[in-house]
Structure formats: C-alpha cells, structure tokens
C-alpha cells in the first residue's frame, strides 16, 4: 500500500490500514500520516460518525511505534491547548 492509498484508507476508516501496518516491515514512513490523523478529526461528519479514537489507537498499536507516536501526540497537546481537536488529541495521548 502506498502512502496515498494508506491516507485514503484512514480517511474512510478501513481496516485494511491496520492489517497493512501489522504486516509492514518498516512502518516509519507512515508515522507522519498516522500522527496527522491523530491530531485532526477528518471524519466527514463527526457528530454522526462519532470519535475515531479507538480506530486510531488500533492503528498506533499496529504501527509498533506506540511510544514515539504518543510522545508526539502529548507534545502537541501541551503546545496547542486551543485546538478544536483538543479532546480528540487528549484521548489518544492518555
């Protein structure tokens, strides 16, 4: 799966992204995409779709880079407390 396909899978919440990460030998190049989705809620309608935190947490676990991503997420939480995604970021960080 290339980066654009991976981004599309995350946008739609496809499980294929999680399966891909579990089987990926080097997931480092996808961490920036996961981080971007972790600090923004790209749901088409977040009121109807609800939170994607559990899905994103499953992605983080599958990436085998939990500490690295959590550290970046917590840093973002500390740096920007006025973000409209503050609660979303907080849920992933803790």
C-alpha positions in Angstrom: 0.0 0.0 0.0 1.5 3.3 -1.0 1.1 6.5 1.1 -1.9 7.8 -0.8 -3.8 4.5 -0.5 -2.9 4.5 3.2 -4.2 8.0 3.7 -7.4 7.1 1.8 -7.9 4.0 4.0 -7.5 6.2 7.1 -9.9 8.8 5.7 -12.6 6.1 5.4 -11.7 4.2 8.5 -10.9 1.0 6.6 -9.5 -2.0 8.5 -7.1 -2.6 5.6 -4.8 0.1 7.0 -4.5 -1.7 10.3 -3.8 -5.0 8.6 -1.2 -3.3 6.4 0.6 -1.9 9.4 0.6 -5.3 11.2 2.3 -6.8 8.1 4.6 -3.9 7.3 8.3 -4.4 7.9 9.1 -0.7 8.0 6.2 1.5 9.1 8.3 4.5 9.8 7.3 6.3 6.6 3.7 6.1 7.6 4.1 7.6 11.1 3.6 11.2 9.9 0.3 10.2 8.3 -0.9 8.5 11.5 0.2 11.5 13.5 -1.7 13.9 11.2 -4.9 11.9 11.6 -4.2 11.7 15.4 -4.2 15.5 15.8 -7.1 16.2 13.4 -10.5 14.7 13.1 -11.0 14.0 9.4 -14.4 12.4 9.8 -16.9 13.7 7.3 -19.5 14.4 10.0 -18.0 13.9 13.4 -21.5 14.3 15.1 -22.8 11.3 13.1 -19.7 9.2 12.9 -18.5 9.9 16.5 -15.0 9.6 17.6 -12.3 7.7 15.7 -10.1 7.5 18.7 -10.4 3.7 19.1 -9.7 3.2 15.4 -6.6 5.5 15.6 -5.4 3.7 18.8 -5.6 0.4 16.9 -3.5 2.0 14.2 -0.9 3.2 16.7 -0.7 -0.2 18.2 -0.3 -1.9 14.8 2.4 0.5 13.9 4.7 -0.8 16.7 5.7 2.8 17.4 3.5 3.4 20.4 5.9 5.4 22.4 7.1 7.6 19.6 3.6 8.5 18.4 2.3 9.0 21.9 5.2 11.3 22.7 4.4 13.4 19.6 0.7 13.5 20.4 1.3 14.6 24.0 3.7 17.3 22.9 1.0 18.6 20.5 -1.4 18.6 23.4 1.0 20.6 25.5 1.8 23.1 22.7 -1.7 23.8 21.4 -4.5 23.8 24.0 -6.8 25.9 21.8 -7.2 23.3 19.1 -10.7 22.4 18.2 -9.5 18.8 18.3 -8.2 19.2 21.9 -10.4 16.4 23.4 -9.6 14.1 20.4 -5.9 14.6 21.0 -6.2 14.2 24.7 -8.0 10.8 24.4 -5.2 9.5 22.2 -2.5 10.9 24.3 -3.6 9.2 27.5 
